[in-house]
Amino acid sequence: MNDLGALRTRFLQDTAAVRLGNLSSELARVANLVRRAYLKPVPEVMRTAAWFIEWSLPEVSAELQSSLVELQVALSRWWQRWETVSLDQATLAEVERMCRERANWLLAASGLIDAVA
């Protein structure tokens, strides 16, 4: 995330549904990286997902806002403590599970597809 301003400008050009789809993709990426034990890029992807949440909040329902803020807090806690988190297999399993579940949930909530298989 070298240029946060450019990323934000590009992200905000999409519709709310596409933004949620992009957030879903970032969360799936975190889950996949953790599952494959390729942990080096995970904190950066988490930070990007946290920014995507921040930028998406104004255009989603209050119910969705609440869930997204909870997710943003979890992501922020994980990346701020990544050196410790990355050494704890139980926490890594929780990161993978939560990111995968939220990615699927957001993709469905976005309306971009009818259902996630």
DRENSENU-880944 format. One line per 4 residues: number of its first residue (from 1); their letters; for each residue x, y, z of N, C-alpha, C, O, CB. Coordinates in nm, 3 decimals, always signed. Atoms other than C-alpha are relative to their C-alpha. Glycine has a CB too. Example, Ala and Ser with C-alpha at 12.3 -4.5 7.8 and 13.67 -1.06 7.14 Angstrom:
BEGIN
1) as) +0.089 -0.119 +0.000 +1.230 -0.450 +0.780 +0.090 +0.120 +0.000 +0.194 +0.118 +0.066 -0.099 +0.003 +0.125 | -0.082 -0.119 -0.006 +1.367 -0.106 +0.714 -0.077 +0.109 +0.073 -0.026 +0.220 +0.090 +0.041 +0.046 -0.142 .
This chain:
BEGIN
1) mndl) +0.085 -0.117 +0.000 +0.000 +0.000 +0.000 +0.089 +0.123 +0.000 +0.097 +0.195 +0.100 -0.096 +0.000 +0.122 | -0.096 -0.110 +0.009 +0.250 +0.257 -0.117 -0.067 +0.137 -0.004 -0.016 +0.232 +0.056 +0.086 -0.017 -0.123 | +0.067 -0.128 +0.013 +0.003 +0.533 -0.202 -0.145 -0.016 +0.044 -0.232 -0.052 -0.036 +0.009 +0.054 -0.144 | +0.133 +0.019 -0.057 -0.299 +0.524 +0.026 -0.104 +0.090 -0.066 -0.218 +0.049 -0.086 +0.004 +0.027 +0.150 .
5) galr) +0.093 -0.093 +0.066 -0.456 +0.828 -0.140 -0.046 -0.052 -0.135 -0.165 -0.045 -0.168 +0.066 +0.136 -0.019 | +0.036 +0.055 +0.132 -0.446 +0.668 -0.485 -0.087 -0.123 +0.015 -0.182 -0.143 -0.061 +0.127 -0.034 -0.081 | +0.081 +0.119 -0.025 -0.582 +0.342 -0.345 -0.142 +0.040 +0.038 -0.239 -0.018 -0.012 +0.063 -0.087 +0.111 | +0.133 -0.047 -0.043 -0.869 +0.528 -0.178 -0.078 +0.056 -0.118 -0.195 +0.023 -0.136 +0.013 +0.107 +0.110 .
9) trfl) +0.067 -0.058 +0.116 -0.951 +0.725 -0.491 -0.050 -0.107 -0.094 -0.164 -0.102 -0.140 +0.093 +0.095 -0.075 | +0.039 +0.110 +0.089 -0.957 +0.411 -0.702 -0.112 -0.083 +0.061 -0.208 -0.118 -0.008 +0.120 -0.090 -0.031 | +0.100 +0.081 -0.070 -1.158 +0.215 -0.443 -0.137 +0.068 -0.002 -0.238 +0.002 -0.025 +0.044 -0.026 +0.145 | +0.127 -0.073 -0.008 -1.424 +0.486 -0.414 -0.067 +0.022 -0.135 -0.181 +0.067 -0.140 +0.022 +0.133 +0.065 .
13) qdta) +0.060 -0.012 +0.132 -1.483 +0.490 -0.790 -0.102 -0.111 -0.027 -0.188 -0.096 -0.114 +0.108 -0.003 -0.107 | +0.090 +0.113 +0.020 -1.665 +0.157 -0.764 -0.130 +0.018 +0.077 -0.139 +0.101 +0.168 +0.068 -0.130 +0.041 | +0.127 +0.000 -0.073 -2.021 +0.097 -0.651 +0.020 -0.064 +0.137 +0.121 -0.131 +0.161 -0.110 -0.075 -0.081 | -0.008 +0.060 -0.133 -2.089 -0.006 -0.293 +0.009 -0.152 -0.009 +0.083 -0.215 +0.067 -0.122 +0.041 +0.085 .
17) avrl) -0.003 +0.146 +0.015 -2.151 -0.364 -0.409 +0.139 -0.048 -0.041 +0.188 -0.148 +0.012 -0.104 -0.046 -0.103 | -0.134 +0.038 +0.045 -1.816 -0.382 -0.587 +0.102 +0.023 +0.111 +0.197 -0.055 +0.125 +0.040 +0.080 -0.127 | -0.090 -0.024 -0.113 -1.643 -0.231 -0.284 -0.006 -0.116 +0.099 +0.097 -0.164 +0.147 -0.037 +0.132 +0.072 | +0.013 +0.114 -0.090 -1.784 -0.507 -0.066 +0.061 -0.125 -0.062 +0.121 -0.207 +0.009 -0.148 -0.026 +0.033 .
21) gnls) -0.064 +0.112 +0.069 -1.672 -0.758 -0.327 +0.151 +0.008 +0.009 +0.218 -0.094 +0.026 -0.042 -0.004 -0.146 | -0.145 -0.018 -0.013 -1.321 -0.612 -0.316 +0.047 -0.030 +0.142 +0.152 -0.091 +0.161 +0.040 +0.144 -0.038 | -0.032 +0.032 -0.139 -1.320 -0.633 +0.063 -0.004 -0.151 +0.021 +0.084 -0.207 +0.086 -0.098 +0.071 +0.097 | +0.010 +0.146 -0.008 -1.435 -0.994 +0.036 +0.125 -0.066 -0.058 +0.178 -0.161 -0.001 -0.126 -0.050 -0.075 .
25) sela) -0.119 +0.054 +0.066 -1.146 -1.063 -0.198 +0.124 +0.015 +0.089 +0.205 -0.077 +0.097 +0.023 +0.070 -0.134 | -0.115 -0.021 -0.089 -0.892 -0.913 +0.045 -0.004 -0.097 +0.118 +0.099 -0.151 +0.158 +0.004 +0.145 +0.051 | +0.013 +0.094 -0.113 -1.028 -1.125 +0.330 +0.030 -0.142 -0.044 +0.095 -0.217 +0.028 -0.142 +0.008 +0.060 | -0.031 +0.133 +0.053 -1.014 -1.438 +0.115 +0.151 -0.013 -0.022 +0.208 -0.120 +0.000 -0.077 -0.026 -0.133 .
29) rvan) -0.145 +0.002 +0.020 -0.656 -1.346 +0.031 +0.073 -0.024 +0.132 +0.167 -0.102 +0.137 +0.047 +0.132 -0.064 | -0.060 +0.023 -0.132 -0.567 -1.326 +0.402 -0.016 -0.147 +0.037 +0.081 -0.212 +0.078 -0.066 +0.091 +0.108 | +0.025 +0.140 -0.037 -0.730 -1.667 +0.463 +0.088 -0.094 -0.080 +0.145 -0.189 -0.025 -0.149 -0.035 -0.022 | -0.082 +0.086 +0.086 -0.547 -1.823 +0.169 +0.149 +0.008 +0.036 +0.218 -0.094 +0.038 -0.019 +0.038 -0.146 .
33) lvrr) -0.141 -0.016 -0.038 -0.209 -1.680 +0.271 +0.029 -0.072 +0.131 +0.131 -0.138 +0.145 +0.035 +0.149 +0.012 | -0.020 +0.067 -0.129 -0.251 -1.805 +0.627 -0.006 -0.151 -0.018 +0.076 -0.224 +0.037 -0.107 +0.046 +0.102 | +0.013 +0.145 +0.023 -0.367 -2.149 +0.509 +0.127 -0.056 -0.063 +0.170 -0.166 -0.029 -0.120 -0.030 -0.090 | -0.121 +0.046 +0.069 -0.059 -2.175 +0.284 +0.127 +0.029 +0.081 +0.237 -0.004 +0.037 +0.010 +0.065 -0.137 .
37) aylk) -0.113 -0.037 -0.087 +0.164 -2.049 +0.569 +0.097 +0.097 -0.066 +0.216 +0.097 -0.036 +0.075 -0.126 +0.042 | -0.080 -0.106 +0.060 +0.289 -1.763 +0.352 -0.040 +0.129 +0.072 -0.128 +0.202 +0.026 -0.022 +0.010 -0.159 | +0.048 -0.099 -0.094 +0.265 -1.509 +0.631 +0.055 +0.141 -0.019 -0.002 +0.237 +0.033 +0.032 -0.045 +0.136 | -0.064 -0.132 +0.012 +0.492 -1.222 +0.527 -0.095 +0.110 -0.049 -0.095 +0.218 +0.009 +0.118 -0.010 -0.093 .
41) pvpe) +0.085 -0.108 +0.048 +0.233 -1.026 +0.324 -0.131 +0.020 +0.078 -0.205 +0.115 +0.050 -0.033 -0.024 -0.142 | +0.130 -0.005 -0.067 -0.057 -1.088 +0.564 -0.028 +0.133 +0.070 -0.138 +0.186 +0.052 -0.009 -0.111 +0.101 | +0.032 -0.127 -0.067 -0.025 -0.770 +0.778 -0.039 +0.111 -0.098 -0.129 +0.190 -0.070 +0.117 +0.045 +0.083 | +0.031 -0.103 +0.099 -0.028 -0.549 +0.469 -0.138 -0.021 -0.060 -0.212 +0.075 -0.082 +0.106 +0.002 -0.111 .
45) vmrt) +0.132 +0.031 +0.055 -0.334 -0.725 +0.327 -0.107 +0.032 +0.105 -0.214 +0.082 +0.072 -0.009 -0.149 -0.044 | +0.094 -0.034 -0.109 -0.506 -0.689 +0.667 -0.021 +0.151 +0.008 -0.134 +0.197 +0.023 +0.052 -0.054 +0.135 | +0.012 -0.147 -0.005 -0.432 -0.315 +0.670 -0.084 +0.050 -0.116 -0.168 +0.138 -0.098 +0.139 +0.066 -0.003 | +0.080 -0.040 +0.116 -0.574 -0.280 +0.320 -0.147 -0.032 +0.024 -0.233 +0.051 -0.003 +0.050 -0.071 -0.128 .
49) aawf) +0.140 +0.037 -0.029 -0.889 -0.468 +0.425 -0.060 +0.096 +0.103 -0.176 +0.135 +0.089 -0.008 -0.146 +0.051 | +0.051 -0.093 -0.101 -0.923 -0.242 +0.730 -0.033 +0.136 -0.062 -0.134 +0.197 -0.027 +0.104 +0.018 +0.113 | +0.031 -0.125 +0.071 -0.904 +0.066 +0.504 -0.123 -0.017 -0.088 -0.207 +0.073 -0.094 +0.120 +0.045 -0.085 | +0.119 +0.023 +0.083 -1.158 -0.087 +0.266 -0.126 +0.007 +0.085 -0.229 +0.059 +0.041 +0.010 -0.136 -0.071 .
53) iews) +0.115 -0.008 -0.090 -1.392 -0.126 +0.562 -0.030 +0.146 +0.032 -0.144 +0.191 +0.022 +0.026 -0.080 +0.131 | +0.017 -0.142 -0.036 -1.337 +0.235 +0.668 -0.068 +0.077 -0.113 -0.159 +0.156 -0.088 +0.136 +0.063 +0.032 | +0.052 -0.074 +0.114 -1.413 +0.364 +0.320 -0.138 -0.049 -0.044 -0.208 +0.022 -0.115 +0.097 -0.010 -0.115 | +0.130 +0.057 +0.039 -1.719 +0.139 +0.277 -0.112 +0.037 +0.097 -0.228 +0.037 +0.058 +0.011 -0.151 -0.009 .
57) lpev) +0.101 -0.020 -0.104 -1.899 +0.228 +0.600 -0.109 +0.101 -0.033 -0.225 +0.074 -0.004 +0.067 +0.043 +0.124 | +0.107 -0.099 +0.022 -2.083 +0.542 +0.485 -0.114 -0.047 -0.091 -0.223 +0.010 -0.086 +0.060 +0.123 -0.057 | +0.101 +0.039 +0.098 -2.275 +0.356 +0.214 -0.067 -0.134 +0.027 -0.133 -0.189 -0.062 +0.061 -0.004 -0.135 | +0.063 +0.129 -0.031 -2.389 +0.040 +0.393 -0.098 +0.018 +0.115 -0.094 +0.119 +0.186 +0.107 -0.107 +0.034 .
61) sael) +0.101 -0.005 -0.105 -2.674 -0.035 +0.632 +0.066 +0.004 +0.139 +0.182 -0.032 +0.155 -0.093 -0.121 -0.010 | -0.050 -0.006 -0.138 -2.636 +0.020 +1.007 +0.039 -0.139 +0.050 +0.138 -0.154 +0.120 -0.105 +0.063 +0.092 | -0.030 +0.137 -0.041 -2.645 -0.357 +1.062 +0.135 -0.045 -0.057 +0.217 -0.104 +0.013 -0.112 -0.096 -0.045 | -0.125 +0.037 +0.064 -2.365 -0.412 +0.813 +0.116 +0.082 +0.057 +0.226 +0.030 +0.074 -0.010 +0.019 -0.152 .
65) qssl) -0.104 -0.083 -0.060 -2.170 -0.119 +0.959 +0.051 -0.061 +0.129 +0.172 -0.068 +0.152 -0.053 +0.141 +0.025 | -0.037 +0.058 -0.128 -2.173 -0.282 +1.301 +0.089 -0.122 -0.019 +0.192 -0.135 +0.048 -0.125 -0.038 +0.079 | -0.080 +0.120 +0.026 -2.042 -0.612 +1.167 +0.136 +0.035 -0.060 +0.237 -0.027 -0.026 -0.074 -0.095 -0.094 | -0.127 -0.040 +0.062 -1.777 -0.439 +0.957 +0.095 +0.063 +0.101 +0.215 +0.040 +0.096 -0.026 +0.096 -0.115 .
69) velq) -0.085 -0.062 -0.102 -1.651 -0.234 +1.251 +0.061 -0.108 +0.090 +0.178 -0.099 +0.125 -0.081 +0.101 +0.084 | -0.054 +0.110 -0.080 -1.615 -0.554 +1.458 +0.114 -0.070 -0.075 +0.217 -0.103 -0.016 -0.111 -0.101 +0.034 | -0.103 +0.063 +0.082 -1.418 -0.708 +1.172 +0.124 +0.089 -0.009 +0.236 +0.040 +0.001 -0.054 -0.030 -0.141 | -0.111 -0.093 +0.010 -1.203 -0.397 +1.136 +0.083 +0.000 +0.129 +0.206 +0.005 +0.124 -0.051 +0.141 -0.029 .
73) vals) -0.070 +0.005 -0.128 -1.116 -0.408 +1.506 +0.083 -0.128 +0.010 +0.200 -0.124 +0.050 -0.100 +0.008 +0.118 | -0.074 +0.127 -0.004 -1.018 -0.776 +1.482 +0.122 +0.005 -0.091 +0.231 -0.034 -0.050 -0.092 -0.117 -0.041 | -0.112 -0.010 +0.093 -0.802 -0.714 +1.176 +0.111 +0.090 +0.055 +0.229 +0.056 +0.048 -0.048 +0.054 -0.136 | -0.099 -0.094 -0.055 -0.632 -0.417 +1.341 +0.076 -0.060 +0.116 +0.198 -0.042 +0.128 -0.070 +0.129 +0.044 .
77) rwwq) -0.068 +0.064 -0.114 -0.557 -0.612 +1.657 +0.100 -0.104 -0.051 +0.212 -0.111 -0.002 -0.103 -0.067 +0.095 | -0.089 +0.103 +0.052 -0.411 -0.898 +1.456 +0.125 +0.059 -0.064 +0.236 +0.015 -0.036 -0.073 -0.088 -0.100 | -0.119 -0.050 +0.068 -0.184 -0.688 +1.236 +0.091 +0.079 +0.092 +0.212 +0.083 +0.070 -0.039 +0.085 -0.118 | -0.086 -0.072 -0.095 -0.063 -0.474 +1.525 +0.083 -0.096 +0.085 +0.190 -0.059 +0.133 -0.085 +0.089 +0.090 .
81) rwet) -0.071 +0.101 -0.080 +0.042 -0.793 +1.711 +0.049 -0.114 -0.088 +0.064 -0.227 -0.040 -0.091 -0.054 +0.112 | -0.027 +0.106 +0.096 +0.144 -0.986 +1.401 +0.120 -0.088 +0.039 +0.116 -0.209 +0.017 +0.024 +0.059 -0.135 | -0.117 +0.081 -0.037 +0.484 -1.097 +1.534 -0.039 -0.111 +0.097 +0.011 -0.223 +0.086 +0.109 +0.088 +0.063 | +0.049 +0.101 -0.095 +0.308 -1.280 +1.818 -0.104 -0.090 -0.064 -0.098 -0.213 -0.051 -0.059 +0.068 +0.124 .
85) vsld) +0.108 +0.076 +0.064 +0.001 -1.386 +1.621 +0.055 -0.103 -0.097 +0.007 -0.216 -0.102 -0.097 +0.094 -0.074 | -0.054 +0.089 +0.103 +0.210 -1.540 +1.345 +0.069 -0.124 +0.056 +0.096 -0.219 -0.018 +0.097 +0.076 -0.086 | -0.065 +0.115 -0.064 +0.372 -1.779 +1.594 -0.099 -0.091 +0.073 -0.061 -0.197 +0.122 +0.105 +0.049 +0.097 | +0.102 +0.073 -0.075 +0.046 -1.903 +1.748 -0.096 -0.069 -0.097 -0.178 -0.004 -0.161 -0.078 +0.096 +0.095 .
89) qatl) +0.081 +0.076 +0.097 -0.118 -2.180 +1.544 -0.149 +0.012 +0.026 -0.228 +0.016 -0.069 +0.040 -0.146 +0.002 | +0.143 -0.013 -0.031 -0.451 -2.149 +1.726 -0.054 +0.134 -0.047 -0.164 +0.142 -0.102 -0.023 -0.016 +0.152 | +0.043 -0.133 +0.045 -0.471 -1.777 +1.656 +0.000 +0.008 -0.152 -0.092 +0.066 -0.211 +0.090 +0.110 +0.058 | -0.003 +0.003 +0.147 -0.368 -1.830 +1.293 -0.122 -0.074 -0.056 -0.180 -0.032 -0.156 +0.129 -0.066 -0.050 .
93) aeve) +0.119 +0.073 +0.044 -0.647 -2.086 +1.258 -0.124 +0.087 +0.014 -0.213 +0.082 -0.071 -0.017 -0.131 +0.082 | +0.114 -0.092 -0.020 -0.892 -1.828 +1.398 +0.001 +0.110 -0.105 -0.105 +0.145 -0.158 +0.005 +0.062 +0.142 | -0.012 -0.102 +0.105 -0.762 -1.562 +1.156 -0.052 -0.057 -0.133 -0.134 +0.005 -0.201 +0.148 +0.048 -0.015 | +0.043 +0.063 +0.126 -0.809 -1.800 +0.863 -0.151 -0.024 -0.001 -0.218 +0.010 -0.098 +0.074 -0.132 -0.022 .
97) rmcr) +0.143 +0.031 -0.006 -1.155 -1.913 +0.975 -0.086 +0.126 -0.010 -0.180 +0.132 -0.090 -0.033 -0.074 +0.131 | +0.081 -0.121 -0.002 -1.288 -1.567 +1.047 +0.006 +0.073 -0.135 -0.096 +0.120 -0.185 +0.046 +0.093 +0.112 | -0.013 -0.069 +0.129 -1.149 -1.415 +0.727 -0.075 -0.074 -0.110 -0.139 -0.011 -0.194 +0.149 +0.015 -0.038 | +0.071 +0.079 +0.101 -1.286 -1.699 +0.516 -0.152 +0.017 +0.016 -0.223 +0.039 -0.083 +0.039 -0.149 +0.010 .
101) eran) +0.144 -0.015 -0.023 -1.632 -1.679 +0.678 -0.049 +0.139 -0.038 -0.152 +0.153 -0.104 -0.032 -0.028 +0.147 | +0.040 -0.138 +0.032 -1.647 -1.301 +0.649 +0.011 +0.029 -0.149 -0.071 +0.104 -0.204 +0.085 +0.100 +0.079 | -0.012 -0.018 +0.145 -1.526 -1.311 +0.289 -0.123 -0.056 -0.070 -0.181 +0.009 -0.158 +0.129 -0.068 -0.054 | +0.117 +0.062 +0.061 -1.807 -1.549 +0.196 -0.127 +0.079 +0.032 -0.211 +0.102 -0.056 -0.015 -0.145 +0.048 .
105) wlla) +0.116 -0.077 -0.044 -2.063 -1.351 +0.396 -0.009 +0.133 -0.077 -0.116 +0.171 -0.123 +0.007 +0.026 +0.151 | +0.000 -0.128 +0.070 -1.959 -1.020 +0.236 -0.030 -0.015 -0.149 -0.099 +0.067 -0.208 +0.134 +0.069 +0.018 | +0.028 +0.022 +0.142 -1.965 -1.163 -0.114 -0.149 -0.020 -0.020 -0.208 +0.035 -0.114 +0.079 -0.122 -0.053 | +0.145 +0.019 +0.008 -2.321 -1.279 -0.055 -0.075 +0.130 +0.028 -0.171 +0.164 -0.042 -0.046 -0.108 +0.098 .
109) asgl) +0.064 -0.127 -0.036 -2.415 -0.947 +0.111 +0.014 +0.106 -0.108 -0.069 +0.197 -0.118 +0.058 +0.052 +0.129 | -0.024 -0.101 +0.102 -2.273 -0.751 -0.179 -0.105 -0.004 -0.111 -0.129 +0.096 -0.178 +0.138 -0.018 -0.060 | +0.097 +0.016 +0.108 -2.536 -0.889 -0.415 +0.066 -0.030 -0.134 -0.002 -0.038 -0.236 -0.084 +0.125 -0.013 | -0.070 +0.027 +0.125 -2.270 -0.963 -0.674 -0.025 -0.143 -0.050 -0.015 -0.171 -0.169 +0.149 +0.023 +0.018 .
113) idav) +0.038 +0.136 +0.037 -2.366 -1.329 -0.669 -0.122 -0.040 +0.083 -0.151 +0.021 +0.186 +0.119 -0.101 +0.023 | +0.120 +0.042 -0.074 -2.679 -1.512 -0.556 +0.033 -0.071 +0.129 -0.033 -0.048 +0.230 -0.086 -0.090 -0.086 | -0.039 +0.073 -0.121 -2.507 -1.741 -0.307 +0.143 -0.048 -0.015 +0.193 -0.068 -0.126 -0.095 -0.120 +0.025 | -0.136 +0.052 -0.001 -2.163 -1.857 -0.208 -0.006 -0.151 +0.022 -0.069 -0.198 +0.117 +0.088 +0.069 +0.110 .
117) a) +0.003 +0.148 -0.014 -2.107 -2.230 -0.260 +0.087 -0.044 +0.115 +0.097 -0.164 +0.141 +0.047 -0.069 -0.129 .
